[in-house]
């Protein structure tokens, strides 16, 4: 099982999301091809209703605590269905990587 599929499975089980997207963004970074080191997750769930952003992120971090030991970066976007609808499903793009040899 890949790290991506493990993340998807755990988030589906924990949050019963109305929308879930897990993107392996490792290709954007200075890592070997096929790496699973950088991810962006978007989770739309009623579980986030009446929770502040920090509380939402803590829930994700707790759920993925094992996976966080083996990945370098995790961009987290947590929304309620109403928030997701208000944004018309638009989630911010991740910034370009400037680390490693790409910054020279």
Short mmCIF file of the C-alpha atoms (twelve columns), coordinates in Angstrom:
data_MODEL
# 
_entry.id   MODEL 
# 
loop_
_atom_site.group_PDB 
_atom_site.id 
_atom_site.type_symbol 
_atom_site.label_atom_id 
_atom_site.label_alt_id 
_atom_site.label_comp_id 
_atom_site.label_asym_id 
_atom_site.label_seq_id 
_atom_site.Cartn_x 
_atom_site.Cartn_y 
_atom_site.Cartn_z 
_atom_site.pdbx_PDB_model_num 
ATOM 1   C CA . UNK A 1   0.000   0.000  0.000  1 
ATOM 2   C CA . UNK A 2   1.355   3.442  -0.901 1 
ATOM 3   C CA . UNK A 3   1.572   6.305  1.576  1 
ATOM 4   C CA . UNK A 4   -0.983  8.176  -0.533 1 
ATOM 5   C CA . UNK A 5   -3.523  5.349  -0.339 1 
ATOM 6   C CA . UNK A 6   -2.917  4.972  3.409  1 
ATOM 7   C CA . UNK A 7   -3.563  8.691  3.911  1 
ATOM 8   C CA . UNK A 8   -6.755  8.465  1.845  1 
ATOM 9   C CA . UNK A 9   -7.996  5.455  3.775  1 
ATOM 10  C CA . UNK A 10  -7.341  6.956  7.202  1 
ATOM 11  C CA . UNK A 11  -8.943  10.294 6.328  1 
ATOM 12  C CA . UNK A 12  -12.008 8.576  4.846  1 
ATOM 13  C CA . UNK A 13  -12.459 6.444  7.958  1 
ATOM 14  C CA . UNK A 14  -11.915 9.299  10.414 1 
ATOM 15  C CA . UNK A 15  -13.849 12.137 8.799  1 
ATOM 16  C CA . UNK A 16  -16.452 10.641 6.416  1 
ATOM 17  C CA . UNK A 17  -15.656 13.459 4.020  1 
ATOM 18  C CA . UNK A 18  -18.029 14.821 1.419  1 
ATOM 19  C CA . UNK A 19  -14.918 15.547 -0.620 1 
ATOM 20  C CA . UNK A 20  -11.392 14.222 -0.183 1 
ATOM 21  C CA . UNK A 21  -8.353  14.861 -2.316 1 
ATOM 22  C CA . UNK A 22  -4.840  13.656 -1.554 1 
ATOM 23  C CA . UNK A 23  -2.206  14.909 -3.975 1 
ATOM 24  C CA . UNK A 24  1.362   13.647 -4.007 1 
ATOM 25  C CA . UNK A 25  3.283   16.853 -4.762 1 
ATOM 26  C CA . UNK A 26  6.709   15.264 -4.446 1 
ATOM 27  C CA . UNK A 27  7.349   15.787 -8.166 1 
ATOM 28  C CA . UNK A 28  7.473   19.543 -7.454 1 
ATOM 29  C CA . UNK A 29  10.488  19.094 -5.186 1 
ATOM 30  C CA . UNK A 30  14.105  18.030 -5.446 1 
ATOM 31  C CA . UNK A 31  13.488  14.369 -4.623 1 
ATOM 32  C CA . UNK A 32  13.938  11.128 -6.592 1 
ATOM 33  C CA . UNK A 33  11.231  10.240 -9.089 1 
ATOM 34  C CA . UNK A 34  8.426   8.219  -7.506 1 
ATOM 35  C CA . UNK A 35  8.982   9.674  -4.033 1 
ATOM 36  C CA . UNK A 36  6.154   10.066 -1.558 1 
ATOM 37  C CA . UNK A 37  7.514   12.901 0.541  1 
ATOM 38  C CA . UNK A 38  5.260   15.933 -0.045 1 
ATOM 39  C CA . UNK A 39  1.461   15.826 0.076  1 
ATOM 40  C CA . UNK A 40  -1.482  18.203 -0.066 1 
ATOM 41  C CA . UNK A 41  -4.780  17.069 1.457  1 
ATOM 42  C CA . UNK A 42  -8.172  18.676 1.089  1 
ATOM 43  C CA . UNK A 43  -10.811 17.330 3.452  1 
ATOM 44  C CA . UNK A 44  -14.397 18.595 3.362  1 
ATOM 45  C CA . UNK A 45  -16.356 17.278 6.311  1 
ATOM 46  C CA . UNK A 46  -19.069 18.195 8.760  1 
ATOM 47  C CA . UNK A 47  -16.593 17.069 11.456 1 
ATOM 48  C CA . UNK A 48  -14.998 20.523 11.142 1 
ATOM 49  C CA . UNK A 49  -18.142 22.478 11.958 1 
ATOM 50  C CA . UNK A 50  -17.574 24.866 14.893 1 
ATOM 51  C CA . UNK A 51  -13.858 24.000 15.038 1 
ATOM 52  C CA . UNK A 52  -11.088 26.540 14.566 1 
ATOM 53  C CA . UNK A 53  -8.465  25.978 11.916 1 
ATOM 54  C CA . UNK A 54  -5.818  24.880 14.422 1 
ATOM 55  C CA . UNK A 55  -8.188  22.284 15.908 1 
ATOM 56  C CA . UNK A 56  -8.965  20.948 12.424 1 
ATOM 57  C CA . UNK A 57  -5.278  20.632 11.607 1 
ATOM 58  C CA . UNK A 58  -4.589  18.905 14.905 1 
ATOM 59  C CA . UNK A 59  -7.252  16.322 14.073 1 
ATOM 60  C CA . UNK A 60  -5.585  15.637 10.726 1 
ATOM 61  C CA . UNK A 61  -2.139  15.465 12.339 1 
ATOM 62  C CA . UNK A 62  -3.391  13.032 14.982 1 
ATOM 63  C CA . UNK A 63  -5.020  10.847 12.354 1 
ATOM 64  C CA . UNK A 64  -1.851  10.773 10.246 1 
ATOM 65  C CA . UNK A 65  0.687   10.678 13.083 1 
ATOM 66  C CA . UNK A 66  2.385   7.514  11.772 1 
ATOM 67  C CA . UNK A 67  2.595   8.813  8.205  1 
ATOM 68  C CA . UNK A 68  4.046   12.134 9.364  1 
ATOM 69  C CA . UNK A 69  7.103   10.212 10.558 1 
ATOM 70  C CA . UNK A 70  7.934   9.221  6.981  1 
ATOM 71  C CA . UNK A 71  6.956   12.274 4.914  1 
ATOM 72  C CA . UNK A 72  8.617   15.666 4.690  1 
ATOM 73  C CA . UNK A 73  5.666   18.014 4.169  1 
ATOM 74  C CA . UNK A 74  1.882   18.011 4.437  1 
ATOM 75  C CA . UNK A 75  -0.242  20.922 3.231  1 
ATOM 76  C CA . UNK A 76  -3.648  20.734 4.930  1 
ATOM 77  C CA . UNK A 77  -6.900  22.285 3.712  1 
ATOM 78  C CA . UNK A 78  -9.880  21.547 5.980  1 
ATOM 79  C CA . UNK A 79  -13.327 22.894 5.221  1 
ATOM 80  C CA . UNK A 80  -16.935 22.343 6.116  1 
ATOM 81  C CA . UNK A 81  -19.252 21.641 3.162  1 
ATOM 82  C CA . UNK A 82  -20.598 25.212 3.373  1 
ATOM 83  C CA . UNK A 83  -17.065 26.674 3.295  1 
ATOM 84  C CA . UNK A 84  -16.145 24.484 0.340  1 
ATOM 85  C CA . UNK A 85  -19.294 25.530 -1.519 1 
ATOM 86  C CA . UNK A 86  -18.604 29.223 -0.789 1 
ATOM 87  C CA . UNK A 87  -15.126 28.824 -2.324 1 
ATOM 88  C CA . UNK A 88  -16.655 27.048 -5.314 1 
ATOM 89  C CA . UNK A 89  -14.272 24.159 -4.644 1 
ATOM 90  C CA . UNK A 90  -11.187 26.311 -5.263 1 
ATOM 91  C CA . UNK A 91  -8.204  25.421 -3.082 1 
ATOM 92  C CA . UNK A 92  -4.936  27.372 -3.117 1 
ATOM 93  C CA . UNK A 93  -2.108  25.953 -5.193 1 
ATOM 94  C CA . UNK A 94  1.035   24.970 -3.358 1 
ATOM 95  C CA . UNK A 95  3.992   27.312 -3.873 1 
ATOM 96  C CA . UNK A 96  6.914   26.384 -6.092 1 
ATOM 97  C CA . UNK A 97  9.757   24.602 -4.335 1 
ATOM 98  C CA . UNK A 98  12.800  26.788 -3.703 1 
ATOM 99  C CA . UNK A 99  14.702  24.343 -1.529 1 
ATOM 100 C CA . UNK A 100 17.716  22.242 -2.261 1 
ATOM 101 C CA . UNK A 101 19.433  22.740 -5.589 1 
ATOM 102 C CA . UNK A 102 16.387  24.474 -7.122 1 
ATOM 103 C CA . UNK A 103 17.170  27.711 -5.243 1 
ATOM 104 C CA . UNK A 104 20.585  28.130 -6.921 1 
# 
